[in-house]
C-alpha cells in the first residue's frame, strides 16, 4: 500500500473519530456561580474527582456536593434547564442524554428545549431549585429523593429532602409555575399528585439508619396540596432569576450540516470573539500550510507537525484530556458557557 494512500486512510479515520467525539458532546452540564466549596465525586464509592470551578463540566454518574453554609452551585444543562443546588446538599446525575438539534438555541429567548432529552437527577440530601424548559414529546426530567420523586414537565420548582437527625425527614415539593407530579418510593403514593402554580406538598417520612428504607409517616388524608407561603415563593423566584442572569448570554450552536458537530456548546461575549479570532488565525495557518503541503508534494509528516504544536490541558487535570488547540476550539464552541 502506498504511503499516500496509508496517510489518507489515517486522516479519514481521524476525522471519523473526531466527528463521533463531538457528536457525543451534545449533552453537557456546566458548573457556574460556585461557592465556596463544591466537590465533584463518583457516585459509586464517593471518590473525589475534582473541586468544582467555574466552567467545569460534569456528566452522568457524577455526584455534586456542596459543603458548608452559603455553599452552592448552578448546573447548566444543554437542554436549557438550570438547577440551583443549595448549601450542604448532594445531587447525583444519574442520566442525561440529548438528541442533536438543528437550530441555534438562545437560553434567554427560548421557552422549549432545543431537542428531546432524558434527565434523571437524585437529591440524596439538601435542597435544589430548578427551571426546566417546556419538554418535547418523548422527553423526561425526573428529580428523585430517598422519599419520592418529582416528574417535571417544564416548570419552576423546588425540591427539599433534609433528614432531621432523629430518623425522620421532610420531603417537600414546591411549584412556582407549571406542573409537577409527585410520588413516594414506599408505594403510599403511586398515582402522581399534581402540584401546580404556587402550590406545595410536604411529606413526613421515616428513614431506617441501617437499611436506608423510607416509610411515609404522613397520613393519606394529610397528603394534600396547599398554597405555598409568600416567603418560599419569593425565595424560589429570586434563585431562578439569578440562574437566568447567569445563562442569559449563552447560545448553543446547532449541529452543522454534514460536519457531525454536536449542538451542546456555545460561547458568549468576549469569549465568543476570542474563539472567532482563534478560528481565523487557525484558518490562515491551515491555508498557508495547505499551500506548503502542495509545494512539497504531499510531505505529510511536516504538515502534521505544523498542525500539532503541542497539547493544551483544559479543565481539571484529573478529569480532562489533553487536546490540540484545534480540538480545544471545537469543544469550546460546543460547550454551554455560563456567565457570572
C-alpha positions in Angstrom: 0.0 0.0 0.0 1.5 3.4 -1.0 2.4 5.9 1.7 -0.1 8.5 0.3 -3.0 6.0 0.5 -2.0 5.0 4.0 -1.8 8.6 5.1 -5.2 9.3 3.5 -6.8 6.4 5.4 -5.3 7.5 8.7 -6.5 11.1 8.1 -10.1 9.9 7.2 -10.2 7.7 10.2 -9.2 10.6 12.5 -11.9 12.7 11.1 -14.5 10.0 11.8 -13.3 9.7 15.4 -13.3 13.4 15.9 -16.9 13.7 14.5 -18.0 10.9 16.8 -16.5 12.6 19.8 -18.1 15.9 19.0 -21.5 14.2 18.4 -21.2 12.6 21.9 -20.9 16.1 23.4 -24.4 17.1 22.5 -25.4 16.6 26.1 -23.3 18.7 28.5 -23.7 20.1 32.0 -21.6 23.0 33.1 -21.0 24.5 36.6 -21.4 28.2 37.3 -22.0 30.5 40.3 -19.8 28.3 42.5 -19.1 29.0 46.2 -17.4 28.5 48.5 -16.8 24.7 48.5 -18.2 22.4 45.7 -16.8 19.0 45.0 -17.5 16.5 42.2 -17.2 12.9 43.1 -18.0 9.5 41.6 -21.5 8.2 42.6 -20.0 4.8 43.1 -17.7 4.9 46.1 -17.8 8.7 46.5 -14.2 9.1 45.2 -13.3 12.7 44.7 -12.8 13.6 41.1 -12.1 17.4 41.4 -13.0 20.5 43.3 -15.6 22.4 41.2 -14.5 25.5 39.4 -16.3 28.0 37.2 -17.0 26.4 33.8 -16.1 22.8 34.8 -18.2 20.1 33.1 -19.9 17.3 34.9 -21.7 14.3 33.4 -23.6 11.1 34.1 -22.5 9.2 37.2 -21.1 12.3 38.9 -22.1 13.4 42.4 -22.1 17.1 43.1 -21.6 18.0 46.8 -21.9 21.5 48.4 -20.3 21.7 51.8 -20.8 24.5 54.5 -23.0 27.4 54.9 -23.7 29.6 51.8 -22.2 26.9 49.6 -23.9 26.3 46.3 -23.7 25.9 42.5 -25.8 26.2 39.4 -25.9 23.3 36.9 -26.5 24.5 33.4 -27.8 21.8 31.1 -27.5 21.9 27.3 -31.3 21.2 27.1 -31.9 24.7 28.6 -32.5 23.6 32.2 -30.8 25.1 35.2 -30.6 23.5 38.7 -29.5 25.6 41.7 -28.1 23.3 44.4 -28.3 24.7 47.9 -25.9 24.5 50.8 -25.0 21.2 52.4 -26.6 19.2 49.5 -25.7 16.2 47.5 -27.0 15.7 43.9 -26.4 12.6 41.7 -26.5 12.9 38.0 -27.9 9.5 37.1 -28.8 10.2 33.5 -28.6 12.9 30.9 -28.9 12.3 27.2 -29.9 14.6 24.4 -30.5 14.5 20.7 -28.7 16.8 18.3 -30.6 20.0 17.3 -30.8 21.8 14.0 -31.1 25.5 15.1 -29.0 27.6 17.5 -30.6 27.8 20.9 -30.5 31.0 23.0 -31.2 30.4 26.7 -32.7 33.9 27.2 -35.2 33.7 24.3 -36.5 30.1 24.1 -39.2 28.5 26.2 -38.8 24.9 25.0 -35.8 22.6 25.0 -33.9 22.5 21.7 -34.1 18.8 21.2 -35.5 15.7 23.0 -33.7 14.7 26.2 -33.8 12.3 29.1 -32.7 13.6 32.6 -32.7 11.8 35.9 -31.1 13.5 39.0 -31.2 12.3 42.6 -31.2 14.6 45.6 -29.6 12.5 48.3 -30.0 15.3 50.8 -30.4 19.0 50.8 -32.3 21.4 48.5 -32.4 22.3 44.8 -34.3 24.8 42.8 -34.9 24.1 39.1 -36.1 25.8 36.0 -36.8 23.4 33.1 -37.8 24.5 29.6 -41.0 23.0 28.1 -40.2 19.4 27.2 -40.6 17.9 23.8 -42.7 14.8 23.2 -40.7 11.8 24.4 -38.6 13.8 26.8 -38.5 13.4 30.6 -37.0 15.2 33.5 -37.2 13.4 36.9 -35.9 14.6 40.3 -35.8 11.8 42.8 -35.1 11.6 46.5 -34.9 8.7 49.0 -38.5 9.5 49.9 -40.1 10.1 46.5 -39.8 11.6 43.0 -41.0 14.6 41.1 -41.8 14.3 37.4 -41.2 17.7 35.7 -42.9 18.9 32.5 -41.4 22.3 32.0 -41.7 24.3 35.2 -40.1 26.3 38.0 -39.9 24.2 41.2 -38.1 23.4 44.5 -37.3 20.0 46.0 -36.2 19.6 49.6 -35.1 16.4 51.4 -33.4 17.1 54.7 -33.0 14.4 57.4 -33.8 15.8 60.9 -31.3 13.8 62.8 -34.0 11.8 64.6 -34.7 9.2 61.9 -37.2 11.4 60.1 -37.1 13.7 57.2 -39.2 16.1 55.3 -39.8 15.7 51.6 -41.2 18.9 50.1 -42.1 19.9 46.6 -43.0 23.5 45.7 -44.1 24.6 42.2 -43.9 28.2 41.3 -45.1 27.8 37.7 -46.1 24.7 35.7 -46.9 21.2 36.9 -45.0 18.6 38.9 -46.3 15.0 39.5 -45.2 13.7 43.0 -45.0 10.0 44.0 -43.4 8.2 47.0 -40.9 5.4 47.0 -42.7 3.2 49.5 -45.8 2.9 47.3 -48.0 5.1 49.5 -48.5 7.5 46.6 -48.4 5.7 43.2 -50.7 7.9 41.2 -48.8 11.2 40.9 -50.2 14.1 43.0 -50.3 17.2 40.8 -48.6 20.3 42.3 -49.2 23.3 40.2 -48.7 27.1 40.2 -47.6 28.4 43.6 -48.6 25.2 45.4 -46.6 22.9 47.7 -46.8 19.5 49.3 -44.9 18.3 52.4 -44.5 14.7 53.3 -43.0 13.4 56.6 -41.0 10.2 56.2 -39.1 7.8 58.5 -35.6 6.7 57.4 -34.1 3.5 58.6 -30.5 4.3 59.5 -29.3 0.8 58.7 -31.1 -0.1 55.5 -32.0 3.4 54.3 -35.6 2.3 53.8 -38.0 5.1 53.8 -41.6 4.9 55.2 -44.2 7.7 54.8 -45.4 8.8 58.2 -47.9 11.4 56.9 -51.5 10.0 56.9 -53.1 9.7 53.5 -55.6 12.4 54.5 -52.7 14.8 55.2 -51.1 14.3 51.7 -52.8 17.4 50.4 -51.5 20.2 48.2 -51.6 23.6 49.8 -50.7 27.1 48.8 -47.0 27.9 49.2 -46.0 30.6 51.6 -45.2 34.1 50.2 -41.6 33.7 51.7 -41.0 30.4 49.8 -42.3 31.8 46.6 -40.1 34.9 46.9 -37.0 32.7 47.7 -37.5 30.4 44.8 -38.3 33.2 42.4 -35.1 35.0 43.4 -32.9 31.9 42.9 -34.4 31.3 39.4 -33.8 34.9 38.4 -30.1 34.6 39.5 -29.8 31.5 37.4 -31.4 33.2 34.4 -28.9 36.0 34.7 -26.0 33.5 34.8 -27.0 32.0 31.4 -28.6 35.0 29.6 -25.9 35.2 27.0 -25.5 31.5 26.3 -26.3 30.5 22.7 -25.9 26.8 22.0 -24.7 26.2 18.4 -26.7 23.8 16.3 -25.2 20.8 14.5 -23.6 21.9 11.3 -25.0 20.1 8.3 -22.6 17.4 7.2 -20.0 18.2 9.8 -21.0 15.8 12.6 -20.6 18.6 15.2 -22.9 18.3 18.2 -25.1 21.1 19.3 -24.2 21.0 23.0 -22.0 24.1 23.0 -21.9 27.8 23.0 -19.9 30.9 23.7 -20.8 34.4 24.8 -19.4 37.9 25.0 -15.7 38.4 24.7 -15.1 34.6 24.8 -17.1 34.2 21.6 -15.0 37.0 20.0 -11.8 35.2 21.2 -13.0 31.9 19.7 -13.7 33.6 16.4 -10.3 35.1 16.3 -8.7 31.7 17.0 -10.7 30.3 14.1 -9.5 33.0 11.8 -5.9 32.5 12.9 -6.1 28.8 12.5 -7.8 29.1 9.1 -5.0 31.4 7.9 -2.4 28.9 9.3 -4.1 26.0 7.6 -4.4 27.8 4.3 -0.7 28.5 4.4 0.1 25.0 5.4 -2.0 23.5 2.6 -0.1 25.6 0.2 3.2 24.3 1.6 1.9 20.7 1.5 1.1 21.1 -2.2 4.5 22.6 -2.9 6.2 19.9 -1.0 4.3 17.2 -3.0 2.5 15.7 -0.1 5.0 16.0 2.8 2.6 14.6 5.4 5.0 14.5 8.3 5.8 18.1 8.1 2.1 19.0 7.7 1.2 17.1 10.8 3.8 18.8 12.9 2.6 22.2 11.7 -1.0 21.4 12.9 0.0 20.0 16.3 2.4 22.3 18.1 1.6 20.7 21.4 -1.3 19.6 23.6 -3.2 22.0 25.8 -4.8 20.9 29.1 -8.4 22.1 29.7 -10.3 22.0 32.9 -9.1 19.9 35.8 -6.2 17.6 35.0 -7.8 14.7 36.8 -10.9 14.8 34.6 -10.0 16.4 31.3 -7.8 15.1 28.5 -5.0 17.0 26.6 -6.3 18.3 23.3 -4.7 20.2 20.4 -5.7 23.8 20.0 -7.9 22.9 17.0 -9.8 20.3 19.0 -9.9 22.6 22.0 -11.5 25.3 19.9 -14.1 22.8 18.6 -15.0 21.8 22.2 -15.3 25.4 23.3 -17.7 26.1 20.5 -19.8 23.1 21.6 -20.0 23.7 25.3 -22.6 25.8 27.1 -20.7 28.7 28.6 -22.4 30.3 31.6 -22.0 33.9 32.5 -21.3 35.2 36.0 
